[in-house]
Amino acid sequence: MKLLIVDDEVIIRNGLSTVIPWKDHGFTLLRPAASAEEALSRFPGEQPEIVFTDIQMTGKNGLDMTAEIKEAYPQTEIVVLSVHDQFQFTQQAIRYGVADYILKTSSPEEIINAAEKARSRILSRAGQRLGSKPDADKKTLQISMLEDMLLNGRVSENGELNELDSLLPGIRLPLSPDKLLLPLQVLMISLFSGQQDNLTDDAVSKMEQELNSKFPAACLRKGQKMLAVINLHEVQNPNARLLETVEHIEQELGLRLFISAGSVVQSLHQLHSSFIQAKQTHGYRWFAGGARLVTFDQIQGRKGIDLARSPEDEARLIRALKSGERGELRLLSEDLCTAVRANPQATPESFHAYIQLLLMTGYRWLERSARDSGAEMPASGLRMPSLETLLADPEGAFTLHLEEMMNIYLTWSDSTNLYIKEAIAFIRGNLVHNITLQQVAAHIHVHPNYLSDLFKRETGRNYIEFVTAERMERAMAALSGTSLRVKEIAKNVGYEDMKYFTQLFKRHTGLTPSEYRSNC
């Protein structure tokens, strides 16, 4: 249903156009008009069903525009955008036939609610005169009524039998003396996850034809998805028939399809619930693996995965970030995503939370590395993928965010090996302790033998020689720059045995600690 916003304030026009997800609520937002004159000039060609308008505007005001629109297009629903000191104008606008008014400071939910109430009034009137419309107009109204029923749960006051005749023409209704039997089910159909093709109008048309050849069906397109209501009366094994229908469509179109199905319902008033279930089930498209059909009954008992990260997963994550290799990140991403998809309790929401926690783990490690290296973290902070982005390409989205962290880490590197740089930072922060090669290797997530080789290659010293040299340099600085006793200095650099400390210090400097201090 087409909606036009008219306001001479650009901030209002842009705000109402961009902040509110009109398309998600079933509205087609036309390009906003900056004046009443512009709106009136475009009206014959665009004919919006709903108009949101300011009253006081430069040039012709909103009340004059309202009068002209209602005279030429009396079925148009007009909603006034008001401010507190315009109440007297608002009263006058209502006398002109304006349906509603809202404050410009209203929340997005209140604005959407006003638009949906206007649409409901239009559809209610349309239902009363549906039978007298030409076929093309009737089809448009049928689609609008079906959309309002599925997305918003509104069923007009004409009763279920009239609604079904209007929305699903040609279906023979099995009537009993006391109730109407109509087992219905809502389907959401899209291309299979990972395909690059778009859902074309021709593909939608062929799908609708094929569905109608197997079930009485009513269909409408929503972006890159198609919604369908099918009547299952006297249909044996409907899931098998659906799969057969999908395979036939795929053969004709050369595409792979995915269908999610809500619960089977016995009332038009329950169709909205079946739609919500089909939409929720559609979030499992990636989890379905190669399955073409997933029903709400198959997923409704899932409790979500355990969000605890194992030490092994965290260690592997950090090793991959340090590796500098995109292939390592991709392999990690694929392995973790495969494990989640195989979990029978996995849900989209728990998967999203799990990925966010892993990214947070990587980011916290990155912050520690920056602190140890004296580097600065980017001001932009940590980015997280949205649920929709993650489900569209889980491995790719996860890898992309890990790559951003890896690239930040790589910018801090110089000629010194990255592992050695982090090891040195850790050693210098723990000289007071008896730190072993194994402890340092565990901290930076490498094997001790590998770290030992790196020390020799990068520093020209083995691990023990390097730690000893660092302790002696720290002791020399303390002897020359502080009044601490030699025994305290020895303890601060990791030596309880004064005799051993003195021997090492003289070997390193040629002087005893006391002689060194005297010469400073």
Secondary structure per residue as TSV (DSSP state, phi and psi in degrees):
chain	resnum	aa	ss	phi	psi
A	1	M	-	360.0	130.4
A	2	K	E	-82.4	137.8
A	3	L	E	-132.3	135.3
A	4	L	E	-121.1	133.4
A	5	I	E	-104.7	129.2
A	6	V	E	-123.3	116.7
A	7	D	-	-164.1	137.5
A	8	D	S	-85.4	-3.3
A	9	E	-	-93.4	116.9
A	10	V	H	-63.0	-33.9
A	11	I	H	-66.6	-33.9
A	12	I	H	-71.5	-45.8
A	13	R	H	-59.4	-49.2
A	14	N	H	-67.6	-39.3
A	15	G	H	-62.4	-50.0
A	16	L	H	-65.3	-29.5
A	17	S	H	-77.8	-36.3
A	18	T	H	-102.5	-30.9
A	19	V	S	-76.2	-32.3
A	20	I	S	-96.3	127.5
A	21	P	-	-79.0	74.6
A	22	W	T	-57.8	-42.2
A	23	K	G	-62.1	-38.1
A	24	D	G	-63.3	-24.1
A	25	H	G	-99.6	11.7
A	26	G	T	86.2	19.0
A	27	F	-	-109.8	142.7
A	28	T	E	-99.1	108.4
A	29	L	E	-83.3	117.6
A	30	L	-	-78.4	163.1
A	31	R	-	-59.6	126.1
A	32	P	-	-59.9	150.4
A	33	A	B	-102.9	138.6
A	34	A	S	-89.9	-3.0
A	35	S	S	-159.7	163.1
A	36	A	H	-64.3	-37.5
A	37	E	H	-62.2	-42.9
A	38	E	H	-64.0	-42.8
A	39	A	H	-61.2	-45.5
A	40	L	H	-65.2	-36.2
A	41	S	H	-68.9	-30.5
A	42	R	H	-88.8	-14.5
A	43	F	H	-59.8	-45.2
A	44	P	H	-60.4	-34.6
A	45	G	H	-81.8	-37.4
A	46	E	H	-97.3	-32.2
A	47	Q	-	43.6	65.1
A	48	P	-	-66.1	144.5
A	49	E	S	-81.7	-26.8
A	50	I	E	-129.4	135.3
A	51	V	E	-126.0	127.9
A	52	F	E	-102.9	121.5
A	53	T	E	-137.7	145.9
A	54	D	E	-76.7	163.1
A	55	I	S	-96.4	-57.5
A	56	Q	S	-86.7	109.7
A	57	M	-	-136.1	158.8
A	58	T	S	-63.1	134.6
A	59	G	S	84.6	-142.1
A	60	K	S	-65.9	135.3
A	61	N	-	-85.3	172.7
A	62	G	H	-66.9	-28.9
A	63	L	H	-68.7	-43.5
A	64	D	H	-63.2	-41.4
A	65	M	H	-63.2	-41.5
A	66	T	H	-59.0	-44.9
A	67	A	H	-60.3	-42.5
A	68	E	H	-68.5	-39.9
A	69	I	H	-65.5	-45.4
A	70	K	H	-67.1	-28.2
A	71	E	H	-72.2	-42.1
A	72	A	H	-86.3	-32.9
A	73	Y	-	-133.1	75.4
A	74	P	T	-63.6	-20.4
A	75	Q	T	-83.0	-6.9
A	76	T	-	-66.5	135.3
A	77	E	E	-93.7	125.7
A	78	I	E	-118.4	128.2
A	79	V	E	-116.0	124.8
A	80	V	E	-85.9	134.3
A	81	L	E	-91.9	114.8
A	82	S	E	-118.3	159.8
A	83	V	-	-121.9	167.6
A	84	H	G	-55.8	-42.4
A	85	D	G	-83.4	12.2
A	86	Q	G	-108.8	17.2
A	87	F	H	-61.9	-36.5
A	88	Q	H	-64.4	-35.6
A	89	F	H	-68.7	-36.4
A	90	T	H	-62.2	-42.6
A	91	Q	H	-59.5	-43.0
A	92	Q	H	-64.5	-39.6
A	93	A	H	-61.7	-39.2
A	94	I	H	-63.0	-36.1
A	95	R	H	-66.1	-25.4
A	96	Y	T	-75.3	-10.9
A	97	G	T	107.6	11.1
A	98	V	-	-64.3	136.2
A	99	A	-	-78.5	-33.6
A	100	D	E	-161.3	163.4
A	101	Y	E	-142.2	147.4
A	102	I	E	-137.1	156.5
A	103	L	E	-78.3	147.1
A	104	K	T	-64.4	-20.9
A	105	T	T	-89.8	7.5
A	106	S	-	-63.6	154.5
A	107	S	-	-72.5	159.5
A	108	P	H	-55.2	-36.3
A	109	E	H	-64.1	-40.5
A	110	E	H	-68.0	-37.2
A	111	I	H	-68.1	-45.0
A	112	I	H	-60.4	-40.7
A	113	N	H	-60.8	-41.2
A	114	A	H	-63.1	-41.7
A	115	A	H	-65.5	-40.5
A	116	E	H	-69.5	-34.1
A	117	K	H	-65.8	-39.1
A	118	A	H	-63.8	-43.5
A	119	R	H	-62.5	-40.3
A	120	S	H	-61.2	-39.6
A	121	R	H	-65.7	-39.5
A	122	I	H	-63.2	-46.9
A	123	L	H	-67.5	-33.9
A	124	S	H	-64.4	-43.2
A	125	R	H	-66.8	-37.6
A	126	A	H	-64.0	-39.3
A	127	G	H	-61.9	-32.3
A	128	Q	H	-72.0	-25.5
A	129	R	T	-118.3	18.7
A	130	L	G	-61.2	-39.9
A	131	G	G	-65.3	-21.3
A	132	S	G	-93.6	1.1
A	133	K	S	-83.6	151.0
A	134	P	-	-61.5	161.8
A	135	D	H	-57.8	-43.5
A	136	A	H	-63.1	-45.0
A	137	D	H	-67.0	-37.9
A	138	K	H	-62.0	-41.1
A	139	K	H	-62.6	-42.2
A	140	T	H	-61.7	-43.3
A	141	L	H	-68.0	-37.7
A	142	Q	H	-59.2	-45.3
A	143	I	H	-64.2	-42.3
A	144	S	H	-64.0	-41.3
A	145	M	H	-67.6	-40.7
A	146	L	H	-63.7	-42.6
A	147	E	H	-61.2	-44.2
A	148	D	H	-65.6	-36.0
A	149	M	H	-68.1	-44.7
A	150	L	H	-73.2	-50.9
A	151	L	H	-78.0	-31.6
A	152	N	H	-119.1	-5.1
A	153	G	-	71.9	23.9
A	154	R	-	-101.3	128.7
A	155	V	-	-118.4	129.2
A	156	S	-	-67.5	170.1
A	157	E	T	-80.7	5.9
A	158	N	T	-75.5	-11.3
A	159	G	-	98.4	158.3
A	160	E	H	-66.0	-38.7
A	161	L	H	-64.3	-46.2
A	162	N	H	-64.7	-39.8
A	163	E	H	-60.1	-45.3
A	164	L	H	-67.5	-39.4
A	165	D	H	-60.0	-38.5
A	166	S	H	-73.9	-41.5
A	167	L	H	-87.1	-34.6
A	168	L	S	-124.5	67.4
A	169	P	T	-63.2	145.5
A	170	G	T	92.5	-7.8
A	171	I	-	-80.6	129.9
A	172	R	-	-80.8	120.5
A	173	L	-	-90.1	123.9
A	174	P	-	-79.4	107.6
A	175	L	B	-101.9	140.3
A	176	S	-	-115.6	165.1
A	177	P	S	-57.3	-31.5
A	178	D	S	-112.9	-10.1
A	179	K	-	-157.8	162.2
A	180	L	B	-97.7	124.3
A	181	L	-	-97.8	119.2
A	182	L	-	-146.9	79.6
A	183	P	-	-67.2	111.8
A	184	L	E	-119.6	157.1
A	185	Q	E	-146.5	139.3
A	186	V	E	-98.4	134.0
A	187	L	E	-117.1	145.8
A	188	M	E	-119.7	123.4
A	189	I	E	-120.2	133.7
A	190	S	E	-147.3	173.4
A	191	L	E	-70.2	154.1
A	192	F	-	-67.1	149.9
A	193	S	T	-55.0	134.8
A	194	G	T	95.7	-10.6
A	195	Q	-	-77.2	145.1
A	196	Q	-	-91.4	-15.8
A	197	D	-	-69.4	156.4
A	198	N	-	-99.1	157.1
A	199	L	-	-81.6	104.3
A	200	T	-	-81.8	163.0
A	201	D	H	-61.1	-36.8
A	202	D	H	-64.1	-40.6
A	203	A	H	-65.1	-41.8
A	204	V	H	-61.7	-44.3
A	205	S	H	-61.6	-43.5
A	206	K	H	-65.7	-38.5
A	207	M	H	-63.8	-42.5
A	208	E	H	-62.7	-42.8
A	209	Q	H	-62.3	-44.1
A	210	E	H	-67.4	-40.1
A	211	L	H	-62.1	-41.3
A	212	N	H	-69.6	-20.3
A	213	S	H	-78.4	-18.8
A	214	K	H	-108.6	-30.7
A	215	F	S	-137.5	152.1
A	216	P	-	-66.4	127.3
A	217	A	E	-143.7	152.6
A	218	A	E	-127.0	133.0
A	219	C	E	-130.1	152.1
A	220	L	E	-149.6	151.3
A	221	R	E	-96.5	138.7
A	222	K	E	-131.5	94.3
A	223	G	T	62.5	-124.2
A	224	Q	T	-94.2	22.5
A	225	K	E	-130.7	158.9
A	226	M	E	-122.7	134.4
A	227	L	E	-101.8	139.9
A	228	A	E	-139.1	140.5
A	229	V	E	-110.7	122.4
A	230	I	E	-115.3	145.6
A	231	N	E	-97.2	122.6
A	232	L	-	-101.5	14.3
A	233	H	T	-61.3	126.1
A	234	E	T	63.2	18.9
A	235	V	-	-91.3	120.2
A	236	Q	S	-88.0	133.1
A	237	N	S	49.8	66.0
A	238	P	H	-60.6	-34.3
A	239	N	H	-63.5	-40.7
A	240	A	H	-65.0	-39.3
A	241	R	H	-67.9	-37.1
A	242	L	H	-62.3	-45.4
A	243	L	H	-63.1	-39.8
A	244	E	H	-62.0	-40.3
A	245	T	H	-65.2	-43.2
A	246	V	H	-61.4	-45.6
A	247	E	H	-61.5	-38.9
A	248	H	H	-66.6	-42.1
A	249	I	H	-63.6	-42.5
A	250	E	H	-61.8	-40.1
A	251	Q	H	-64.6	-38.7
A	252	E	H	-71.3	-39.4
A	253	L	H	-97.0	-16.1
A	254	G	T	68.9	31.4
A	255	L	-	-125.1	161.7
A	256	R	-	-106.7	132.6
A	257	L	E	-114.2	156.5
A	258	F	E	-131.2	133.5
A	259	I	E	-122.7	130.8
A	260	S	E	-112.8	141.6
A	261	A	E	-125.8	133.6
A	262	G	-	-79.7	-176.7
A	263	S	-	-71.5	155.8
A	264	V	-	-76.5	130.8
A	265	V	B	-124.2	161.3
A	266	Q	S	-113.3	12.2
A	267	S	S	-149.8	144.2
A	268	L	G	-61.8	-30.7
A	269	H	G	-67.2	-16.6
A	270	Q	G	-95.4	-4.1
A	271	L	H	-60.7	-36.3
A	272	H	H	-61.0	-41.4
A	273	S	H	-63.5	-41.1
A	274	S	H	-64.3	-35.7
A	275	F	H	-65.6	-45.5
A	276	I	H	-59.1	-40.8
A	277	Q	H	-66.9	-42.0
A	278	A	H	-62.9	-39.8
A	279	K	H	-65.1	-43.7
A	280	Q	H	-62.9	-42.9
A	281	T	H	-65.6	-31.1
A	282	H	H	-63.6	-24.4
A	283	G	T	-64.5	-10.3
A	284	Y	T	-96.5	14.2
A	285	R	T	-57.0	-44.8
A	286	W	T	-68.9	-37.8
A	287	F	T	-67.0	-20.9
A	288	A	T	-71.8	-11.5
A	289	G	T	65.8	-119.1
A	290	G	T	-97.4	4.0
A	291	A	-	-69.1	138.1
A	292	R	S	-90.1	-21.2
A	293	L	E	-134.3	129.1
A	294	V	E	-130.3	131.6
A	295	T	E	-104.5	158.3
A	296	F	H	-59.4	-35.5
A	297	D	H	-60.3	-28.7
A	298	Q	H	-76.6	-22.9
A	299	I	H	-115.6	-11.0
A	300	Q	T	-68.6	-21.2
A	301	G	T	-89.3	-0.1
A	302	R	-	-69.0	138.2
A	303	K	-	-104.2	-8.7
A	304	G	-	97.3	156.2
A	305	I	-	-82.8	159.6
A	306	D	-	-69.1	125.3
A	307	L	-	-84.7	-3.3
A	308	A	-	-66.9	133.3
A	309	R	-	-96.6	133.3
A	310	S	-	-75.7	152.1
A	311	P	H	-57.9	-32.9
A	312	E	H	-65.1	-42.5
A	313	D	H	-64.4	-41.3
A	314	E	H	-67.2	-40.8
A	315	A	H	-64.5	-40.5
A	316	R	H	-67.5	-37.4
A	317	L	H	-59.2	-47.0
A	318	I	H	-68.3	-38.9
A	319	R	H	-61.4	-40.7
A	320	A	H	-65.2	-41.0
A	321	L	H	-64.1	-35.4
A	322	K	H	-76.9	-21.8
A	323	S	H	-64.6	-29.0
A	324	G	-	75.6	7.8
A	325	E	-	-112.0	120.8
A	326	R	H	-63.8	-33.8
A	327	G	H	-59.7	-36.1
A	328	E	H	-65.8	-40.8
A	329	L	H	-65.6	-42.2
A	330	R	H	-63.9	-42.1
A	331	L	H	-63.5	-42.7
A	332	L	H	-60.2	-46.8
A	333	S	H	-60.4	-45.8
A	334	E	H	-63.3	-41.6
A	335	D	H	-65.3	-45.2
A	336	L	H	-66.5	-42.0
A	337	C	H	-66.7	-38.4
A	338	T	H	-62.5	-40.6
A	339	A	H	-64.8	-39.4
A	340	V	H	-67.1	-44.3
A	341	R	H	-62.4	-30.7
A	342	A	T	-79.9	-10.3
A	343	N	-	-78.0	120.0
A	344	P	T	-67.3	-11.8
A	345	Q	T	-99.2	-0.5
A	346	A	-	-65.0	139.0
A	347	T	-	-128.0	157.2
A	348	P	H	-56.5	-40.8
A	349	E	H	-67.3	-42.7
A	350	S	H	-70.0	-34.4
A	351	F	H	-63.0	-44.0
A	352	H	H	-60.8	-45.3
A	353	A	H	-63.3	-38.9
A	354	Y	H	-63.3	-46.2
A	355	I	H	-63.6	-40.1
A	356	Q	H	-62.4	-40.8
A	357	L	H	-66.3	-38.5
A	358	L	H	-64.4	-42.7
A	359	L	H	-64.3	-37.0
A	360	M	H	-64.5	-39.1
A	361	T	H	-60.4	-46.3
A	362	G	H	-62.4	-38.6
A	363	Y	H	-69.9	-39.1
A	364	R	H	-64.4	-38.8
A	365	W	H	-62.5	-40.9
A	366	L	H	-62.3	-40.6
A	367	E	H	-63.8	-41.6
A	368	R	H	-63.7	-41.1
A	369	S	H	-62.9	-40.0
A	370	A	H	-63.8	-42.5
A	371	R	H	-63.4	-43.9
A	372	D	H	-67.9	-30.9
A	373	S	H	-94.1	-4.5
A	374	G	T	72.7	19.3
A	375	A	-	-92.2	168.7
A	376	E	-	-109.4	137.0
A	377	M	-	-78.8	149.1
A	378	P	-	-60.8	147.0
A	379	A	T	-71.2	-18.6
A	380	S	T	-68.8	-22.4
A	381	G	-	76.5	-166.6
A	382	L	-	-85.7	127.6
A	383	R	-	-96.9	142.4
A	384	M	-	-121.3	140.9
A	385	P	-	-73.9	143.7
A	386	S	-	-70.9	163.8
A	387	L	H	-60.2	-41.5
A	388	E	H	-64.8	-43.6
A	389	T	H	-63.5	-41.4
A	390	L	H	-64.4	-44.9
A	391	L	H	-71.1	-26.4
A	392	A	H	-67.1	-36.9
A	393	D	S	-156.4	78.8
A	394	P	H	-55.8	-51.4
A	395	E	H	-62.8	-42.9
A	396	G	H	-66.5	-43.1
A	397	A	H	-65.7	-43.8
A	398	F	H	-64.0	-45.2
A	399	T	H	-61.1	-41.2
A	400	L	H	-59.9	-43.9
A	401	H	H	-70.5	-34.8
A	402	L	H	-66.8	-37.7
A	403	E	H	-60.2	-39.3
A	404	E	H	-60.2	-42.4
A	405	M	H	-66.0	-43.7
A	406	M	H	-61.2	-41.5
A	407	N	H	-64.8	-36.5
A	408	I	H	-62.1	-45.4
A	409	Y	H	-62.6	-41.0
A	410	L	H	-66.9	-26.2
A	411	T	H	-69.1	-17.4
A	412	W	T	-87.1	-9.0
A	413	S	-	-78.6	151.1
A	414	D	-	-130.4	-148.3
A	415	S	S	-69.6	-19.8
A	416	T	S	-76.4	138.2
A	417	N	-	-56.1	138.6
A	418	L	H	-59.1	-39.1
A	419	Y	H	-66.1	-43.5
A	420	I	H	-63.6	-38.5
A	421	K	H	-60.5	-43.0
A	422	E	H	-72.2	-37.2
A	423	A	H	-62.6	-43.0
A	424	I	H	-62.7	-42.1
A	425	A	H	-61.3	-40.4
A	426	F	H	-66.8	-42.9
A	427	I	H	-61.7	-47.1
A	428	R	H	-63.9	-27.2
A	429	G	T	-83.7	-6.1
A	430	N	T	-133.0	27.4
A	431	L	T	-62.3	-25.8
A	432	V	T	-69.7	-19.4
A	433	H	S	-99.5	162.8
A	434	N	-	-87.3	77.5
A	435	I	-	-85.4	133.3
A	436	T	-	-100.1	164.0
A	437	L	H	-57.4	-39.6
A	438	Q	H	-63.9	-38.3
A	439	Q	H	-66.7	-42.2
A	440	V	H	-65.7	-42.5
A	441	A	H	-61.3	-40.2
A	442	A	H	-65.5	-37.0
A	443	H	H	-65.1	-39.4
A	444	I	H	-98.9	5.7
A	445	H	T	63.4	48.9
A	446	V	S	-133.1	166.9
A	447	H	-	-76.1	141.7
A	448	P	H	-56.1	-39.3
A	449	N	H	-63.5	-39.7
A	450	Y	H	-64.9	-42.8
A	451	L	H	-65.2	-37.7
A	452	S	H	-61.2	-44.3
A	453	D	H	-63.1	-40.2
A	454	L	H	-63.0	-41.7
A	455	F	H	-59.7	-43.8
A	456	K	H	-65.6	-41.7
A	457	R	H	-73.8	-39.2
A	458	E	H	-89.9	-30.7
A	459	T	H	-111.7	-12.9
A	460	G	S	78.5	4.8
A	461	R	S	-129.5	156.2
A	462	N	-	-81.0	176.1
A	463	Y	H	-59.9	-48.0
A	464	I	H	-62.0	-42.6
A	465	E	H	-62.6	-39.9
A	466	F	H	-66.5	-47.0
A	467	V	H	-62.5	-41.7
A	468	T	H	-61.2	-45.5
A	469	A	H	-61.4	-40.2
A	470	E	H	-63.9	-39.4
A	471	R	H	-68.4	-38.9
A	472	M	H	-67.7	-38.8
A	473	E	H	-64.2	-40.3
A	474	R	H	-64.8	-40.9
A	475	A	H	-65.4	-41.6
A	476	M	H	-60.0	-42.4
A	477	A	H	-64.7	-38.5
A	478	A	H	-70.2	-37.8
A	479	L	H	-65.8	-36.7
A	480	S	H	-87.7	-21.3
A	481	G	H	-115.9	-3.0
A	482	T	-	-134.4	169.4
A	483	S	-	-104.8	14.7
A	484	L	-	-62.1	147.7
A	485	R	-	-68.3	154.2
A	486	V	H	-58.7	-37.7
A	487	K	H	-63.6	-39.7
A	488	E	H	-67.2	-40.7
A	489	I	H	-62.8	-43.3
A	490	A	H	-59.2	-43.7
A	491	K	H	-65.6	-37.2
A	492	N	H	-67.4	-22.4
A	493	V	T	-106.2	15.3
A	494	G	T	100.6	14.1
A	495	Y	-	-120.6	120.0
A	496	E	-	-88.8	-27.3
A	497	D	-	-89.7	107.3
A	498	M	H	-63.9	-37.8
A	499	K	H	-63.7	-43.8
A	500	Y	H	-66.0	-41.1
A	501	F	H	-61.4	-43.9
A	502	T	H	-63.3	-40.3
A	503	Q	H	-62.1	-46.2
A	504	L	H	-65.1	-39.5
A	505	F	H	-65.7	-41.9
A	506	K	H	-68.4	-36.1
A	507	R	H	-64.9	-32.9
A	508	H	H	-81.6	-35.9
A	509	T	H	-115.1	-15.8
A	510	G	S	84.1	0.5
A	511	L	S	-132.4	155.1
A	512	T	-	-76.2	163.6
A	513	P	H	-55.5	-41.5
A	514	S	H	-66.1	-42.7
A	515	E	H	-62.8	-39.7
A	516	Y	H	-62.6	-43.9
A	517	R	H	-64.5	-38.5
A	518	S	H	-64.0	-32.5
A	519	N	H	-85.2	-7.9
A	520	C	-	-78.4	360.0
